[in-house]
Amino acid sequence: MKKRKSKKTIILIIVSCILVLLVSAWWVFSVSVYNENVNQRFESYEPLMLHVEDFDGLQCTKYEFPSDKGQMLAGFLYSSGGHQRGIIIIAHGYGGGQNSYMDCANYFAQHGYYVFAYDATGNDDSEGEGVGGFPQGVVDLDHAISFVEKSGNFPDLPIGLFGHSWGGYSACSVLTYHPEVKAVIECCGCNRPTDLFESGGKAMAGDVIYAMMPFAKIHEWAKYGKYATNTAMDGFEASEAAVMVAHSEDDDVVPIQYGYNLYYEKYRDNTRFTFLHFKDKGHNDFFFDSNDSYKNEFNAECDKWAETLGYDRKAEENKERFAADKAEYINTHLDRARWSNRLDEDLLEQFVIFYDRNM
């Protein structure tokens, strides 16, 4: 009997060790996949970047402010004319800095608001070898709001938030730490930071992503603590801010069920909340007029030009040459007036009306 028990014990120990090794290996693999896909540094593509000079009357002052680990973030205060009645802070999406939202900043500035936009950690003019993780968006926005409120560089005016995608999640979650914010517009966002990893991972790896999610959550919690577990809906509950949620059914980057549907189910009868539901505005081009064809026109012209090159642009040895030639083509042929004025002004007008009513 003792020998049998001894054998069973040994087998259990061996199986347990194997299980521990397998779980540990999967944990390490999951965290590695998370870091490889999330903790990247992003630089906006210079030839297509927007410039203050593209917008009549727009003024910009650059600032620097520290985030959680002392990394310096670049901030930009946009204004146009006088009689500003509030400050709107823009939290940009994942994959590029605040520059992509300069047209939105200009629209808000033209309609009576100061706009403070910033590059999150690991983006464009800000320090950081990489983004770090999705909760970093809330951390950086927390510091951006505190900088606007306490640095003495800005007038004492009501604060509103404007966030898209990653920035949409950040703008809602940060309400937990800044209940003084008066109004938030969240576009194409999600409830939890890991939703962004799940939605992107599902598109690439299918259902395998679900086996990684517990370890991604633990990794974010170990790195970011309270910021990792705080959700957008936690922010709603901690604040009395007015909230506008806008999303499109055909969003294939952050599907609508990760944010809008959850919020609508719980808050549709709450007068603090306004919901804008669309069918065909996508994700990356959410703010643009669907009838404006310039992007497609220019891309078609660029493709035709590329076919005329006297070398194989897809060959490895020609990659740098083609990148330089393409940048020169864009700088020479891009109609900057049309490129910088593609907004869906009917949508932006609804945003301004919302801010006017609640700030």
N, C-alpha and C positions, 0 to 999 in steps of 0.2 A: 504493500500500500504506500509506504513511504517513497519507494522508487517511482511509483506512478505519479504521486503528488509532486515529486521533485521534477519529473519530466514535464508535467503540465505547467509548473512554475517557469521552467526554462523556456518552454514554447511561448507562454504568455509574455515573458520578458523580451524574447526575440521579436515576436509580432509587434509588441508595443514599441520597441526600438525602431523597427521598420516603419511603423506608422508615423512616429515622431520625425524620422528622417524624411519621409515622403512629404509630410505637412510642412516641415521646415524648408525643404527644397522648393515646394510650391509657393510658400510665403516669399522666399528670396526671389523667385522668378516673377511673382506678381508685383512685388515692389520695384523690381528692375524694369518691368514693362511700364509701370506707372511713371517712373522717373524718365525713361527714354521718350515717352510720349507726352509728358506734361512739363517736366522740368527742362524746358528749352529756352534759349534766348531768341528774341524776335527783333528783327530790324525791318522797318517799312521799306518798300521798294522805292528808292529815291525818285526815279523818273515819274512815278505816278503820285507822289506825295502832293498834298495841297499846300498852298502858300498864302500867307496873310494878304499878299498883294493881289490874290485872285478875287478878293471880295472888297467891294467899294466901302470905304469908311471903317473897315475893321481894324482895331488896334489890339496889340498883344504885348504883354509884359511877362518875361520869364522869371521864374523863381526856382529855388531848390529847397527841399525840406527832407528831414530824415524819416525813415520808416523803422520797423521793429528792431533790426539788427544794426542800425546806424547807416545802412545803405542810403545814398542820397537819391531822391526822386525828383524828376523835372516836372515843374508845374507851370501852367500857362494861363494868365488871366486875360480873357477876351472881353472887349467892350466896344460899343459903337454909340457915340452921342452921349447925352446925359439923361437924367431922370430915371435911373435904374431903380427898380423896386424890389430886387431880390438877387440872390446869388445861386446859380445852378451849378452843381458839381457833376461833371461827367465821368463815369466809370466805363472805360472802354472794354471791348470784347477780347477774347483770347486769340492770340496770333498776330498782334500788332498794337501799336500805341495809340495815343489820343489823336494823332494827325488825321486818321480816317474819319473823324467826327467833327472836323473843323467846319464843314458846311452846316452841320446842326448847330454848332457853337455860334456861327455867324447869324443864323436865323434867330436864335434866342437873343443874341446881343442886339440885333436890329429891332427886336420887339420889347426892349426895355429891361433886359437882365444882364448883369455881369455873369460871365461863365468861367469857371475854373476847371480846367481839364489837366490831366497829368498822365505821365507814362508810368505804369505799374512796374514793380521790380522785374528786371530782366527784359525790359522793352525799350527800344529806341534810345532816348537821351538819358534814361535812368540807369543807375548802377545795378549790378546783379548778374551773375553768370547764367542764371536761368530764372524762370518764373518761381520755381520752388515747389509749388503745389497750388491747387485751386483755392484753398482758404486764404492764400496770400492776397487775393483780391480784396477780401474783407479787411485784412490787416492794413493794407495800403490805403484803402478808402477811409478807414478809421483815422489814420494819421493825416490824411488829406483834409478831412473835416476839421480835425483839431487844429491844423495849421491855419486854415481859413478863419477859424473862430478866435485863435489865441495869439497869432503872430503880430497883430497890429498893422498888418499890411492891407487889410480889407475893411470896408465899411461895415458897420453893424446892421446887417439886413437879414431878413428871413432866408433860410437855406432850403433849397430843393435839390433832389438828386435825380439823375438821368442815367440809366444803365442799360446796356445792350448785351445780351448773351451772358458771358461770364460776369460782365459788369452789372447785368440785371439781377442776377443772384446776389452779387455783392451789395448792391444798393438796397436790397430788401433786408438781407441778413444784418447789415450794419446798424439798422434801426434799433436793435437791442442795446447798442452802446451809445446811440445818439437819438434818443426819443424827442429831442428838440427840433429835429428836422420836420418841416411843415408839409412837404409833398414829395412823392416819389413816382417817377414813371419808369416802369420795368418793361423792356421789350425783349421777347424771345429768350427769356431767362428760365431758371429752374429753381427748385426748392432746396436741394442739398448740393454741396460741392462735389460729392462723388457721382451725382447724376451726370455731370459733364464727362467724367471718365467712362461711365457706363454707356451713355448714348453713343460716344465716339467708338468705344471698344466693341459694342455690339455690331456696329456697321462693318468693322474690320474682321472680328473674330467670331461673330455669332454668339451662341449661348455660352461659350467658354468663358466669356467675360463675367458671368454670374459667379463662377467659382473663384474669381479673383477679387470680387467686391469686398468680402469680409477683411481681407488683408490690406486692401487699399484704404478702407476705413480706419483700420488700426494704425496704418502708417501715417495717415493725415492727423489722427488724434495724437499720436506720439510726437509729431512735429509741431502741431499748431494748437493743441489743447482745446480750449473753449471755442475758438474760432472754427474748428473742424466739425464740432457737433451742433453748432448753432445754425438753424435753417432760416430760410426766408420767412416761413410762417411763424417762427419764433420772433423774428423781427416785427412782423405785423402785430403780434400779441403784446409786445413790449412798448408799442408806440401808438400814438393817436394820429399819425400822419395820414393825409389823404393819399390813396394809392391808385394809380392807373396801370393796368396790365394789358399789354398788347402782344398778340401772337398770331401766327398764321398756320393753318392746317397743314400746309405743304412744307413746313420747316423740317428739313432732314438732317440738320446739325444738332439742334436741341428740340426734339419732338414735343409737340404741344402738351402731351400728357405729363411731362416732367414739371410743368409749372402752371400754366394757365388753367388747365382742367382741374387741378387740385384746388387752386384758389377760387375758381368759379363755383365749384361744388360747395365750398364752405362759406364764401363771402358774397355770393351773388345778391343777397338781400340786405347787405350791410351798406349803408349810404356813404361810408368812407371810400368805398371801392368803385372804380369805373373800369369796365372791361371793353376792349376793342378786339373783335374777332375777325380775322381775314381768312380767305381761302387760298390766295395765290401770291403772297408777298415774299415767300421764301424766308431766308435767314440773313445772308450777307448783304443782300440788296433791299432789305426791309424798308429803309427810309427813302428809297428812290422811286420816282414816278415810273410806273410800268409802261407808260406810253413814250418815255424818252428812250430813243433807240441809239443814242450816240455811242454807248459802250460797245454794243454789238457791231455798229458800223465801223468803229475804229479797230476793233479786233479783226474784223474781216479784211480791212485795208492792210493791217499789219501782217496777216497771214499771206496775203498776196505778195507783199514786199519780200517776205521770207523766202517765197518760192523762187524769187529772181536771183538769190545769192549764188555766187559761183563756187560754193563749197557745201559739203554735207554738214548742216548745222547740228545734226543729231550725233555726229561722231564725237567721241570723247575728247580727241585732240583739238576739236574746234569749239568746245563749250565756252571757254573764256572769250574767244573771239566773237562768237555769236552774242554773248551777253553784252559785250561792249557795243557791238553794232546795233543791237536792239535798243539799248539805252539811248544811243545817239538818234535812232529813228524816232523814238517816242519824244525825246526832247525837241526834235525839229518839227514834228508833224502833229503832235497833240494839240487840239484846240482847248486851251486851258479854261476859257470862258464857259464852254459847253461842259467840260469835264467837271468843273466845280459847281455847276448849277443844275443838278439833276434831281434835286429833292422833290418828294411828294409834298407839295406845299399845303394841300388839304389836310394831310396827316399832321404836319408840323403845326398848322393852325390849331388843330384840336389839342395838341400838347400845350401850346401857349395859353389857350383858353382855360385849360385845367390848372396851370400854374397861377394864372391871374385870379382864378376863383379861390384858390386854396393857400396862396402865399401873401 
